[in-house]
């Protein structure tokens, strides 16, 4: 059920509750309002989770980029060291 369907069905429910005698109506109205409030909180929670996941994905991309750069730097430095050590052995 998407957001529009939920809002439509909730509106229909509230209209049906309005047709019920007033002494029976109050608890049902309270339940409908509580349902609406919980739905809004759930939507906010899902949005917050989505934002956190997006941030996590971005952080992982930066970490992978940094790891690859570090590996390239390590390879380069190892080559430099091996070249320097090779040159020292040739001089002896």
Backbone as CSV, one residue per row, in Angstrom:
resi,resn,N_x,N_y,N_z,CA_x,CA_y,CA_z,C_x,C_y,C_z
1,UNK,0.842,-1.170,0.000,0.000,0.000,0.000,0.891,1.238,0.000
2,UNK,0.649,2.096,-0.958,1.442,3.321,-1.017,0.808,4.416,-0.152
3,UNK,1.477,5.535,-0.083,1.050,6.626,0.797,-0.331,7.145,0.438
4,UNK,-0.590,7.303,-0.850,-1.881,7.841,-1.275,-3.016,6.883,-0.906
5,UNK,-2.809,5.584,-1.111,-3.830,4.604,-0.742,-4.094,4.638,0.757
6,UNK,-3.017,4.725,1.549,-3.181,4.768,2.998,-4.017,5.975,3.407
7,UNK,-3.659,7.145,2.882,-4.394,8.363,3.238,-5.858,8.270,2.816
8,UNK,-6.102,7.695,1.638,-7.478,7.537,1.154,-8.268,6.617,2.081
9,UNK,-7.694,5.469,2.418,-8.388,4.513,3.282,-8.585,5.068,4.681
10,UNK,-7.603,5.802,5.187,-7.750,6.416,6.505,-8.868,7.460,6.473
11,UNK,-8.925,8.246,5.411,-10.003,9.229,5.265,-11.361,8.552,5.191
12,UNK,-11.436,7.453,4.441,-12.689,6.699,4.359,-13.094,6.164,5.728
13,UNK,-12.124,5.661,6.465,-12.395,5.128,7.799,-12.926,6.221,8.720
14,UNK,-12.304,7.388,8.670,-12.756,8.502,9.518,-14.169,8.921,9.132
15,UNK,-14.502,8.901,7.849,-15.868,9.220,7.407,-16.861,8.182,7.928
16,UNK,-16.469,6.910,7.881,-17.353,5.854,8.384,-17.527,5.970,9.893
17,UNK,-16.470,6.342,10.593,-16.562,6.512,12.045,-17.517,7.654,12.379
18,UNK,-17.532,8.683,11.541,-18.413,9.833,11.782,-19.886,9.428,11.733
19,UNK,-20.184,8.335,11.034,-21.574,7.886,10.915,-22.017,7.050,12.116
20,UNK,-21.100,6.674,12.962,-21.407,5.839,14.125,-21.968,6.737,15.236
21,UNK,-22.832,6.197,16.065,-23.353,7.005,17.186,-22.218,7.559,18.047
22,UNK,-22.446,8.755,18.557,-21.377,9.493,19.226,-20.791,8.767,20.433
23,UNK,-21.584,8.024,21.161,-21.057,7.335,22.341,-20.076,6.226,21.959
24,UNK,-20.174,5.707,20.761,-19.250,4.673,20.284,-18.117,5.261,19.434
25,UNK,-18.282,6.491,19.044,-17.358,7.123,18.105,-16.006,7.492,18.726
26,UNK,-15.986,7.989,19.942,-14.763,8.532,20.556,-13.602,7.539,20.559
27,UNK,-13.784,6.292,20.997,-12.630,5.382,21.001,-12.114,5.076,19.588
28,UNK,-13.028,5.014,18.623,-12.609,4.731,17.251,-11.868,5.913,16.640
29,UNK,-12.312,7.123,16.948,-11.611,8.319,16.462,-10.211,8.355,17.066
30,UNK,-10.117,8.020,18.351,-8.807,8.008,19.009,-7.890,6.978,18.348
31,UNK,-8.412,5.808,18.029,-7.608,4.786,17.353,-7.175,5.235,15.962
32,UNK,-8.065,5.887,15.237,-7.727,6.370,13.893,-6.638,7.441,13.973
33,UNK,-6.751,8.335,14.937,-5.735,9.383,15.108,-4.394,8.773,15.523
34,UNK,-4.444,7.774,16.403,-3.216,7.102,16.818,-2.559,6.393,15.627
35,UNK,-3.396,5.783,14.787,-2.877,5.129,13.580,-2.198,6.141,12.668
36,UNK,-2.835,7.293,12.505,-2.251,8.344,11.665,-0.922,8.820,12.241
37,UNK,-0.876,9.022,13.559,0.351,9.479,14.216,1.460,8.451,14.067
38,UNK,1.123,7.190,14.284,2.127,6.133,14.148,2.633,6.020,12.711
39,UNK,1.737,6.194,11.781,2.140,6.142,10.366,3.118,7.270,10.045
40,UNK,2.839,8.461,10.543,3.733,9.596,10.316,5.108,9.344,10.942
41,UNK,5.107,8.791,12.169,6.385,8.477,12.820,7.144,7.416,12.035
42,UNK,6.414,6.420,11.538,7.051,5.366,10.763,7.641,5.932,9.465
43,UNK,6.927,6.830,8.816,7.448,7.473,7.602,8.725,8.241,7.907
44,UNK,8.729,8.963,9.029,9.921,9.722,9.407,11.082,8.781,9.710
45,UNK,10.799,7.695,10.399,11.842,6.723,10.717,12.426,6.113,9.455
46,UNK,11.576,5.761,8.513,12.047,5.192,7.249,12.886,6.215,6.485
47,UNK,12.452,7.463,6.484,13.223,8.510,5.806,14.582,8.701,6.475
48,UNK,14.597,8.672,7.811,15.867,8.797,8.537,16.786,7.613,8.233
49,UNK,16.210,6.416,8.184,17.003,5.231,7.846,17.569,5.332,6.437
50,UNK,16.758,5.812,5.504,17.223,5.968,4.130,18.370,6.962,4.060
51,UNK,18.240,8.045,4.804,19.304,9.051,4.834,20.583,8.457,5.433
52,UNK,20.429,7.666,6.485,21.593,7.032,7.102,22.254,6.045,6.146
53,UNK,21.449,5.293,5.417,21.997,4.359,4.430,22.731,5.096,3.318
54,UNK,22.166,6.200,2.866,22.833,6.995,1.837,24.186,7.504,2.337
55,UNK,24.216,7.969,3.580,25.466,8.448,4.162,26.468,7.306,4.292
56,UNK,25.980,6.137,4.710,26.854,4.973,4.839,27.437,4.575,3.488
57,UNK,26.603,4.577,2.456,27.094,4.250,1.105,28.178,5.218,0.665
58,UNK,27.953,6.499,0.898,28.937,7.507,0.526,30.228,7.316,1.313
59,UNK,30.106,7.048,2.607,31.293,6.827,3.430,32.085,5.624,2.943
60,UNK,31.384,4.576,2.576,32.065,3.376,2.068,32.792,3.688,0.768
61,UNK,32.179,4.474,-0.103,32.846,4.848,-1.353,34.135,5.618,-1.074
62,UNK,34.085,6.549,-0.126,35.295,7.287,0.230,36.354,6.366,0.817
63,UNK,35.936,5.429,1.655,36.894,4.498,2.264,37.529,3.599,1.204
64,UNK,36.748,3.124,0.251,37.296,2.292,-0.821,38.274,3.104,-1.655
65,UNK,37.906,4.343,-1.965,38.807,5.212,-2.722,40.120,5.407,-1.966
66,UNK,40.021,5.673,-0.661,41.217,5.875,0.156,42.058,4.602,0.218
67,UNK,41.411,3.451,0.341,42.131,2.184,0.369,42.880,1.940,-0.941
68,UNK,42.223,2.198,-2.057,42.878,2.016,-3.359,44.061,2.973,-3.517
69,UNK,43.882,4.206,-3.077,44.984,5.183,-3.159,46.150,4.741,-2.277
70,UNK,45.848,4.246,-1.088,46.898,3.771,-0.187,47.638,2.583,-0.799
71,UNK,46.916,1.682,-1.424,47.565,0.530,-2.078,48.486,0.985,-3.209
72,UNK,48.011,1.951,-3.996,48.861,2.475,-5.071,50.115,3.126,-4.510
73,UNK,49.956,3.899,-3.450,51.116,4.543,-2.822,52.080,3.500,-2.263
74,UNK,51.542,2.464,-1.624,52.398,1.402,-1.090,53.171,0.696,-2.198
75,UNK,52.485,0.387,-3.305,53.177,-0.250,-4.438,54.297,0.634,-4.961
76,UNK,54.008,1.920,-5.097,55.007,2.860,-5.595,56.207,2.930,-4.656
77,UNK,55.926,3.023,-3.354,57.020,3.112,-2.381,57.829,1.815,-2.325
78,UNK,57.182,0.679,-2.460,57.918,-0.598,-2.482,58.848,-0.662,-3.690
79,UNK,58.374,-0.171,-4.824,59.226,-0.144,-6.015,60.426,0.763,-5.798
80,UNK,60.189,1.925,-5.185,61.298,2.834,-4.895,62.316,2.184,-3.965
81,UNK,61.843,1.521,-2.927,62.736,0.873,-1.978,63.519,-0.244,-2.664
82,UNK,62.835,-1.039,-3.461,63.539,-2.145,-4.132,64.559,-1.611,-5.139
83,UNK,64.240,-0.482,-5.794,65.203,0.118,-6.715,66.414,0.650,-5.954
84,UNK,66.171,1.277,-4.809,67.278,1.792,-4.000,68.123,0.653,-3.462
85,UNK,67.505,-0.415,-3.019,68.260,-1.550,-2.500,69.030,-2.237,-3.624
86,UNK,68.445,-2.295,-4.802,69.140,-2.859,-5.954,70.339,-2.032,-6.323
87,UNK,70.235,-0.727,-6.240,71.345,0.153,-6.536,72.456,0.041,-5.514
88,UNK,72.128,-0.164,-4.263,73.136,-0.314,-3.210,73.915,-1.605,-3.395
89,UNK,73.252,-2.670,-3.827,73.926,-3.949,-4.032,74.889,-3.859,-5.236
90,UNK,74.534,-3.069,-6.225,75.386,-2.933,-7.403,76.658,-2.137,-7.064
91,UNK,76.585,-1.192,-6.137,77.719,-0.349,-5.768,78.736,-1.126,-4.945
92,UNK,78.357,-2.169,-4.253,79.253,-2.913,-3.362,80.141,-3.757,-4.144
